[in-house]
Amino acid sequence: MNRLSITVLALFLATGTPLASGPDATVTFEVEKMTCATCPITVRKAMQRVDGVKDVRVSYDEKTASVTFDPTVTTATEIGQASTDVGFPAVVSETE
């Protein structure tokens, strides 16, 4: 290993930040218990707080959330759990 490689590796280990990210993934969730117009706001904010999430679009009418994220940083399971933790159970849509 040369000096540059060692420095880059040391920075990665110190920060825990991936050096390169792969292509983003987009997953649609079915979201339960949304009963009012403010529920999607709560779902969106909870999902956006997950590291690696880049975009969240929630549809109250369809009871779904479409999430774009970096799969090297987080998983669909973690994103769904964030919504579930604030009272709105979210599972990956069967049509995925």
Secondary structure as GFF3:
##gff-version 3
##sequence-region A 1 96
A	DSSP	alpha_helix	3	15	.	.	.	ID=ss1
A	DSSP	beta_strand	25	31	.	.	.	ID=ss2
A	DSSP	alpha_helix	39	48	.	.	.	ID=ss3
A	DSSP	beta_strand	53	59	.	.	.	ID=ss4
A	DSSP	beta_strand	64	69	.	.	.	ID=ss5
A	DSSP	alpha_helix	76	85	.	.	.	ID=ss6
A	DSSP	beta_strand	90	92	.	.	.	ID=ss7
###
